[in-house]
Amino acid sequence: MTPIDCDVAVIGAGTAGLAAERHARSAGARTVLIDPKFRGTTCAAVGCMPSKLLIMAGEAAHSVRQAHVFGVQATPQVDGAAVMRRVREMRDHFISGVMESYDKVPQKLTGTARFTSVNSLMLDDGQEVRAKAVVIATGSSTPVPEGFDSIRDLVLTNETVFDLEDLPETLGVIGAGPLGVELAQAFARLGVKVTLFDGGTAVAGLQGSEAQRMVDLLRAEMDVHVGVKPDAQPDGGAARLNWPAGSVKVDRVLVAAGRPPSLASLDLKAAGLELDDHGTPLFDPQTMQCGSSPVFIAGDANHDRPVLHEATSEGTIAGVNAANYPDVRQARRKVPLSVTFTHPAVANIGAVPEGAATVTGHADYSDQGRARVEARNTGFVRIEADEEGRILAATLCMPEAEHVAHLFAMAIGAGMTAADLLDQPIYHPTLEEGLRHALAEICEGCRMKVPWDRRRGPQPGDV
């Protein structure tokens, strides 16, 4: 086979890979996009979008179930087959949009690639690709934990769960990270009896006492066991999950215990790349470059910020720098932002520099006015600022956290202080009003002057 020569070879046709190829080509590079299947991005096919479809179905059922709080009597009748049919239909619609992006790529190769040198790749069909620069955008995958082989035919992952024809009656969920918690709550709200496990104590990106508060909220809808790693065995066509303190029989087991980067097939040593303890190339997050080599890495493959908008950003940076190699330039990264779409939603925004002195503000949503009106008065807020009151980070566990999170991302990006935020209009009655206490607490801790009317906010007598 005649080798294919190009300026930039992109391995992986997910969100990061598509962005890298598109921007490399826009920068004038001759590109080749390599992928084993070209089946759609993780987000469209097995991640963001189908999970939100299932979450919204669960929310609809939950809203009907909670209608009695407002004096409305109703009972949901969940048609599991119809729920899953809509999930698949809408998922396929989103995938079709991604396929249009594939169609615009001028040169695509189907296959699994591995390095034979820093500038050459070999596909599993024997095709060689020689490139001036390479972008690794192979994404991530969900492994089945050891000890689950005996029930493998009952195991679901994010790559198979949305293909269910109907809802199971019972479900074990392994992993209380964002995806595990989101799907566990969605299935529970659709009437599935769910048991959630995690070998650690972090839940939905929360740690310590905040994680425990989230556990307490989730236990109103499902059984939750943290610090527990169950083993599995078949039990009459179902699976039995055993742990030291108990045992539960479930129809299916959903494994959502993390998605490590898909790098094993690349033979990274042949490229001469320096790897970390997990086998991931060391790279500069401002350039996405691996050392000083002509290899760049973006998206879930580097496991730095495994969310879609960051995959797009990283792919863009990697593609432009690959096209212009060796003229590699640093890019300004976005404020870190991640959201877990539970109820209440959880959001983490920003980051506190290591060793930095901070002032903390807290707010409790158990008695917040608008949240009480909506019967969603649960959760909390923690805001971290530097000693001059500039917002550095925020952790939100509250109704509509996914929207409020953007306010904090913009504030952090603009270098705003707690006093600056308090000086903005905050409409009454809104969920945002609940932030006042945390912001005022920071101002007091920093001895910042805040006008009395801004600090006070609307009071019960003002309603």
C-alpha positions as CSV (number, residue, x, y, z in Angstrom):
1,M,0.0,0.0,0.0
2,T,1.3,3.4,-0.9
3,P,1.8,5.6,2.3
4,I,-0.5,8.5,2.7
5,D,1.3,11.8,3.4
6,C,-0.4,14.7,5.2
7,D,0.4,17.7,7.4
8,V,-1.9,16.7,10.3
9,A,-3.2,13.3,11.2
10,V,-6.0,13.3,13.7
11,I,-6.7,10.0,15.5
12,G,-10.3,9.9,16.8
13,A,-13.4,11.5,15.3
14,G,-15.2,12.6,18.5
15,T,-15.8,16.2,19.6
16,A,-12.1,17.0,20.1
17,G,-11.0,15.2,16.9
18,L,-13.6,16.9,14.7
19,A,-12.6,20.3,16.1
20,A,-8.9,19.6,15.7
21,E,-9.3,18.4,12.1
22,R,-11.6,21.3,11.2
23,H,-9.3,24.0,12.6
24,A,-6.1,22.4,11.2
25,R,-7.7,22.3,7.8
26,S,-8.8,26.0,8.2
27,A,-5.2,26.9,9.0
28,G,-4.2,25.5,5.6
29,A,-3.1,22.0,6.6
30,R,-3.7,18.8,4.6
31,T,-5.5,16.6,7.1
32,V,-6.4,12.9,7.6
33,L,-9.0,11.9,10.1
34,I,-8.7,8.3,11.4
35,D,-11.4,6.5,13.4
36,P,-12.4,2.8,13.8
37,K,-16.2,3.4,13.4
38,F,-17.3,7.0,12.7
39,R,-20.4,6.3,14.8
40,G,-21.0,9.7,16.4
41,T,-19.4,11.7,19.2
42,T,-19.6,10.5,22.8
43,C,-21.8,13.4,23.6
44,A,-24.4,12.6,20.9
45,A,-24.3,8.8,21.0
46,V,-23.6,7.7,24.5
47,G,-23.2,10.7,26.8
48,C,-24.6,14.2,27.2
49,M,-27.7,14.1,25.0
50,P,-29.2,10.6,25.6
51,S,-28.5,10.9,29.3
52,K,-30.4,14.2,29.4
53,L,-33.3,12.6,27.5
54,L,-33.6,10.0,30.2
55,I,-33.2,12.6,32.9
56,M,-36.0,14.7,31.5
57,A,-38.3,11.7,31.4
58,G,-37.5,11.0,35.0
59,E,-38.1,14.7,35.9
60,A,-41.5,14.6,34.2
61,A,-42.6,11.6,36.2
62,H,-41.2,13.1,39.4
63,S,-43.1,16.4,38.8
64,V,-46.4,14.5,38.5
65,R,-45.6,12.5,41.6
66,Q,-44.9,15.7,43.6
67,A,-47.9,17.6,42.3
68,H,-49.8,16.9,45.5
69,V,-47.5,19.4,47.2
70,F,-49.3,22.1,45.3
71,G,-52.8,20.7,45.8
72,V,-52.9,18.9,42.5
73,Q,-53.6,15.2,42.7
74,A,-52.0,13.1,40.0
75,T,-50.2,9.8,39.5
76,P,-47.6,9.1,36.7
77,Q,-48.1,6.1,34.5
78,V,-44.6,5.4,33.1
79,D,-44.5,3.6,29.8
80,G,-40.9,2.3,29.9
81,A,-40.8,1.2,26.3
82,A,-42.1,4.6,25.1
83,V,-39.5,6.3,27.3
84,M,-36.6,4.4,25.8
85,R,-38.0,4.7,22.3
86,R,-37.9,8.5,22.5
87,V,-34.4,8.3,24.0
88,R,-33.2,6.3,21.0
89,E,-35.1,8.4,18.4
90,M,-33.8,11.7,19.7
91,R,-30.3,10.3,20.2
92,D,-30.2,9.1,16.5
93,H,-31.4,12.6,15.5
94,F,-28.4,14.2,17.3
95,I,-26.0,11.6,15.8
96,S,-27.3,12.5,12.3
97,G,-26.2,16.1,12.9
98,V,-22.7,14.9,13.8
99,M,-22.6,12.7,10.7
100,E,-23.0,15.8,8.6
101,S,-19.7,17.1,10.1
102,Y,-18.0,13.8,9.2
103,D,-19.2,14.2,5.6
104,K,-17.4,17.5,5.3
105,V,-14.0,16.0,6.1
106,P,-12.2,15.5,2.8
107,Q,-10.0,12.6,3.8
108,K,-11.1,9.9,6.3
109,L,-9.6,6.5,7.1
110,T,-11.5,3.8,8.9
111,G,-9.3,1.8,11.2
112,T,-7.3,1.7,14.5
113,A,-4.0,3.5,14.3
114,R,-0.7,3.0,16.2
115,F,2.5,4.9,16.2
116,T,5.5,3.4,14.4
117,S,7.5,6.6,15.0
118,V,6.7,10.2,16.1
119,N,5.7,11.1,12.5
120,S,4.2,7.8,11.2
121,L,1.1,5.7,12.0
122,M,0.1,2.2,10.9
123,L,-3.5,1.2,10.6
124,D,-4.7,-2.3,11.4
125,D,-5.4,-2.8,7.7
126,G,-1.7,-2.2,6.9
127,Q,-2.2,1.4,5.6
128,E,0.7,3.7,6.6
129,V,0.1,7.4,7.3
130,R,3.0,9.9,7.5
131,A,2.3,13.2,9.1
132,K,4.2,16.4,10.0
133,A,2.1,16.5,13.2
134,V,-0.4,14.2,14.9
135,V,-3.4,14.9,17.2
136,I,-4.5,12.2,19.6
137,A,-8.2,12.5,20.2
138,T,-9.1,8.9,20.9
139,G,-11.6,9.7,23.8
140,S,-12.3,7.4,26.7
141,S,-14.0,4.1,27.4
142,T,-15.9,2.4,30.2
143,P,-14.2,-0.8,31.5
144,V,-16.1,-3.5,33.3
145,P,-14.6,-3.9,36.8
146,E,-12.9,-7.1,37.8
147,G,-15.3,-9.5,39.5
148,F,-18.2,-8.8,37.2
149,D,-17.3,-11.3,34.5
150,S,-19.8,-13.9,35.7
151,I,-22.7,-11.4,35.1
152,R,-21.2,-9.8,32.0
153,D,-24.4,-10.4,30.0
154,L,-26.3,-8.3,32.6
155,V,-23.9,-5.4,32.7
156,L,-24.7,-2.1,31.1
157,T,-22.4,0.8,30.4
158,N,-23.1,4.3,29.0
159,E,-22.5,2.7,25.6
160,T,-25.3,0.2,25.9
161,V,-27.8,1.5,28.5
162,F,-29.6,3.7,26.1
163,D,-30.4,0.7,23.8
164,L,-32.6,-0.9,26.4
165,E,-36.0,-1.7,25.0
166,D,-37.7,-1.2,28.3
167,L,-37.0,-0.2,31.9
168,P,-35.7,-2.9,34.3
169,E,-37.6,-3.3,37.5
170,T,-34.4,-3.2,39.6
171,L,-31.0,-1.7,38.8
172,G,-27.6,-1.7,40.5
173,V,-25.4,1.3,39.7
174,I,-21.7,1.1,40.2
175,G,-20.1,4.5,40.5
176,A,-21.4,7.7,42.1
177,G,-19.6,10.1,39.8
178,P,-21.6,12.6,37.6
179,L,-22.8,10.0,35.1
180,G,-23.6,7.3,37.6
181,V,-25.6,9.7,39.9
182,E,-27.5,11.3,37.0
183,L,-28.6,8.0,35.5
184,A,-29.3,6.4,38.9
185,Q,-31.7,9.3,39.8
186,A,-33.3,9.3,36.4
187,F,-34.1,5.6,36.6
188,A,-35.3,5.9,40.2
189,R,-37.7,8.7,39.2
190,L,-39.0,6.5,36.4
191,G,-40.0,3.9,39.0
192,V,-37.0,1.6,38.8
193,K,-35.8,0.4,42.2
194,V,-32.2,1.6,42.2
195,T,-29.2,0.7,44.5
196,L,-26.2,3.0,44.0
197,F,-22.6,2.0,45.1
198,D,-19.3,3.8,45.1
199,G,-16.0,2.5,46.4
200,G,-15.0,6.0,47.5
201,T,-16.8,8.7,49.4
202,A,-17.0,11.4,46.7
203,V,-20.5,11.8,45.2
204,A,-21.4,13.9,42.1
205,G,-18.0,15.7,42.4
206,L,-18.6,16.7,46.0
207,Q,-16.3,15.7,48.8
208,G,-16.5,15.3,52.6
209,S,-19.5,16.7,54.4
210,E,-20.9,18.1,51.2
211,A,-20.9,14.7,49.6
212,Q,-22.7,13.3,52.7
213,R,-25.4,16.0,52.3
214,M,-25.9,14.9,48.7
215,V,-26.1,11.2,49.8
216,D,-28.8,12.2,52.3
217,L,-30.8,13.9,49.5
218,L,-30.4,10.9,47.1
219,R,-31.5,8.4,49.8
220,A,-35.0,9.9,49.6
221,E,-35.2,8.2,46.1
222,M,-32.8,5.2,46.2
223,D,-30.5,3.1,48.3
224,V,-27.0,4.5,48.4
225,H,-23.9,2.8,49.7
226,V,-20.6,4.8,49.6
227,G,-17.2,3.4,50.6
228,V,-18.5,0.0,49.3
229,K,-17.2,-2.2,46.4
230,P,-19.7,-5.0,45.9
231,D,-18.9,-8.3,44.2
232,A,-21.3,-9.9,41.7
233,Q,-22.6,-13.3,41.0
234,P,-25.5,-14.7,38.9
235,D,-28.8,-15.4,40.6
236,G,-31.4,-17.1,38.5
237,G,-31.2,-14.9,35.5
238,A,-30.5,-11.8,37.5
239,A,-27.4,-10.5,39.3
240,R,-26.7,-10.5,43.1
241,L,-24.5,-7.8,44.4
242,N,-22.9,-8.6,47.7
243,W,-21.0,-6.4,50.2
244,P,-20.0,-6.9,53.8
245,A,-23.2,-5.3,55.2
246,G,-25.7,-6.7,52.8
247,S,-26.9,-8.1,49.5
248,V,-29.3,-7.1,46.8
249,K,-30.7,-8.9,43.7
250,V,-31.0,-6.7,40.6
251,D,-32.2,-7.3,37.0
252,R,-29.3,-5.3,35.5
253,V,-26.1,-3.6,36.6
254,L,-25.0,-0.3,35.2
255,V,-21.2,0.3,35.4
256,A,-20.4,4.0,35.6
257,A,-17.2,3.9,37.5
258,G,-15.2,6.3,35.4
259,R,-14.0,6.4,31.8
260,P,-10.2,6.2,31.5
261,P,-8.5,7.4,28.3
262,S,-8.5,5.1,25.3
263,L,-4.7,5.0,24.6
264,A,-3.7,1.3,24.9
265,S,-3.7,0.6,21.2
266,L,-1.6,3.6,20.2
267,D,1.9,2.2,21.1
268,L,2.9,5.6,22.5
269,K,6.4,4.4,23.3
270,A,7.1,4.1,19.6
271,A,6.4,7.9,19.4
272,G,9.0,8.5,22.1
273,L,6.5,10.4,24.3
274,E,7.0,10.8,28.1
275,L,4.1,9.2,30.0
276,D,2.7,9.7,33.5
277,D,2.0,6.9,35.9
278,H,-1.3,6.1,34.2
279,G,0.3,5.9,30.7
280,T,-1.0,9.3,29.5
281,P,1.4,11.5,27.6
282,L,2.7,14.5,29.6
283,F,1.4,17.7,27.8
284,D,1.1,21.4,28.2
285,P,-2.6,22.3,28.8
286,Q,-2.0,25.8,27.2
287,T,-0.8,24.3,23.9
288,M,-1.9,20.6,24.1
289,Q,1.6,19.7,23.0
290,C,3.2,16.5,24.3
291,G,6.7,17.7,25.4
292,S,8.4,19.3,22.4
293,S,7.2,16.7,20.0
294,P,4.9,17.2,17.0
295,V,2.2,15.2,18.9
296,F,-0.8,16.9,20.5
297,I,-3.5,15.5,22.7
298,A,-7.1,16.7,23.2
299,G,-10.4,15.9,24.8
300,D,-11.1,12.8,27.0
301,A,-7.9,11.2,25.8
302,N,-5.8,13.5,28.1
303,H,-8.4,13.2,31.0
304,D,-7.8,16.8,32.1
305,R,-11.2,18.3,31.7
306,P,-13.5,15.6,30.3
307,V,-16.5,17.7,29.3
308,L,-17.7,18.6,25.9
309,H,-17.0,22.4,25.7
310,E,-13.5,21.7,26.9
311,A,-13.1,19.0,24.3
312,T,-14.0,21.5,21.6
313,S,-11.6,24.1,23.0
314,E,-8.8,21.6,23.4
315,G,-9.3,20.2,19.9
316,T,-9.2,23.7,18.5
317,I,-6.0,24.6,20.3
318,A,-4.4,21.2,19.2
319,G,-5.5,21.5,15.6
320,V,-4.2,25.0,15.1
321,N,-0.9,24.3,16.8
322,A,-0.5,21.0,14.9
323,A,-1.1,22.9,11.6
324,N,1.5,25.5,12.5
325,Y,4.1,23.2,14.2
326,P,6.8,24.1,15.2
327,D,5.3,27.6,15.8
328,V,3.3,26.5,18.8
329,R,1.4,29.1,20.8
330,Q,-0.3,29.1,24.2
331,A,-4.0,29.7,24.4
332,R,-6.0,31.2,27.3
333,R,-8.1,28.4,28.8
334,K,-11.6,28.8,29.9
335,V,-12.6,29.0,33.6
336,P,-13.1,25.3,34.7
337,L,-16.8,24.5,34.8
338,S,-18.5,21.1,35.3
339,V,-22.1,20.3,36.0
340,T,-23.9,17.1,37.3
341,F,-27.5,17.2,36.1
342,T,-29.1,15.8,39.2
343,H,-31.9,17.4,41.3
344,P,-30.6,19.5,43.0
345,A,-27.9,20.0,40.3
346,V,-24.3,20.1,41.3
347,A,-21.8,22.5,39.7
348,N,-18.1,23.2,40.3
349,I,-16.7,26.4,38.9
350,G,-13.1,27.8,39.0
351,A,-10.2,26.6,41.1
352,V,-8.3,27.8,44.1
353,P,-4.6,28.1,43.4
354,E,-2.5,25.7,45.5
355,G,-1.5,27.3,48.8
356,A,-3.7,30.4,48.3
357,A,-5.3,32.1,51.3
358,T,-9.1,32.2,50.9
359,V,-12.2,33.6,52.4
360,T,-15.3,31.4,52.3
361,G,-19.0,32.3,52.0
362,H,-21.9,29.8,52.6
363,A,-25.6,29.8,51.8
364,D,-28.2,27.2,52.6
365,Y,-31.2,26.7,50.3
366,S,-33.4,24.8,52.8
367,D,-35.3,28.0,53.6
368,Q,-34.7,30.1,50.4
369,G,-37.8,31.9,49.3
370,R,-38.1,31.0,45.7
371,A,-36.9,27.5,46.3
372,R,-39.7,27.1,48.9
373,V,-42.3,28.4,46.4
374,E,-41.2,25.7,44.0
375,A,-40.9,23.0,46.7
376,R,-37.3,22.6,45.8
377,N,-35.8,24.0,48.9
378,T,-32.7,21.7,49.3
379,G,-29.0,22.3,48.8
380,F,-26.2,24.7,49.6
381,V,-23.6,27.0,48.1
382,R,-20.0,27.5,48.9
383,I,-18.0,30.4,47.4
384,E,-14.2,30.8,47.7
385,A,-12.6,34.2,47.2
386,D,-9.1,35.6,47.7
387,E,-8.3,38.0,50.5
388,E,-9.3,40.9,48.4
389,G,-12.7,39.4,47.7
390,R,-12.1,38.2,44.1
391,I,-14.1,35.1,43.3
392,L,-11.9,32.1,42.7
393,A,-14.2,29.1,42.8
394,A,-17.8,28.1,43.7
395,T,-19.5,24.8,44.5
396,L,-23.2,24.8,44.0
397,C,-25.7,22.1,45.0
398,M,-29.0,23.9,44.5
399,P,-32.0,24.1,42.1
400,E,-30.9,25.3,38.6
401,A,-27.2,25.2,39.5
402,E,-26.4,24.6,35.9
403,H,-27.6,28.1,35.1
404,V,-26.3,29.9,38.1
405,A,-22.9,28.3,37.4
406,H,-22.5,30.4,34.3
407,L,-22.8,33.6,36.4
408,F,-19.9,32.5,38.5
409,A,-17.8,31.4,35.5
410,M,-18.3,34.9,34.0
411,A,-17.5,36.6,37.3
412,I,-14.3,34.6,37.8
413,G,-13.2,35.2,34.2
414,A,-13.8,38.9,34.7
415,G,-12.0,39.1,38.0
416,M,-15.1,40.3,39.9
417,T,-15.3,40.5,43.7
418,A,-18.1,39.5,45.9
419,A,-18.9,43.2,46.3
420,D,-19.1,43.6,42.5
421,L,-21.6,40.7,42.4
422,L,-23.7,42.2,45.2
423,D,-23.8,45.5,43.3
424,Q,-25.5,43.8,40.3
425,P,-29.3,43.7,40.2
426,I,-30.7,40.5,41.7
427,Y,-34.4,40.2,40.9
428,H,-37.0,39.2,43.5
429,P,-38.1,36.5,44.0
430,T,-35.4,34.4,42.3
431,L,-33.1,31.6,43.3
432,E,-30.1,33.9,42.8
433,E,-31.2,35.9,45.9
434,G,-30.0,33.0,48.0
435,L,-26.4,33.8,46.9
436,R,-26.5,37.1,48.8
437,H,-25.7,35.6,52.2
438,A,-22.6,33.8,50.9
439,L,-21.4,36.9,49.1
440,A,-22.0,39.2,52.1
441,E,-20.1,36.7,54.3
442,I,-17.1,37.0,52.0
443,C,-17.3,40.8,52.0
444,E,-17.4,40.8,55.8
445,G,-14.4,38.4,55.9
446,C,-12.5,40.7,53.6
447,R,-13.7,43.9,55.4
448,M,-15.1,45.1,52.1
449,K,-17.6,48.0,52.3
450,V,-21.0,47.0,50.9
451,P,-24.0,49.4,50.9
452,W,-26.5,48.4,53.5
453,D,-29.3,47.8,51.0
454,R,-27.1,45.6,48.8
455,R,-26.0,43.5,51.8
456,R,-29.5,43.2,53.2
457,G,-31.5,42.1,50.2
458,P,-35.3,41.6,50.3
459,Q,-36.6,40.5,53.6
460,P,-39.8,38.5,54.5
461,G,-41.6,41.8,55.2
462,D,-40.8,43.1,51.8
463,V,-42.7,40.4,50.0
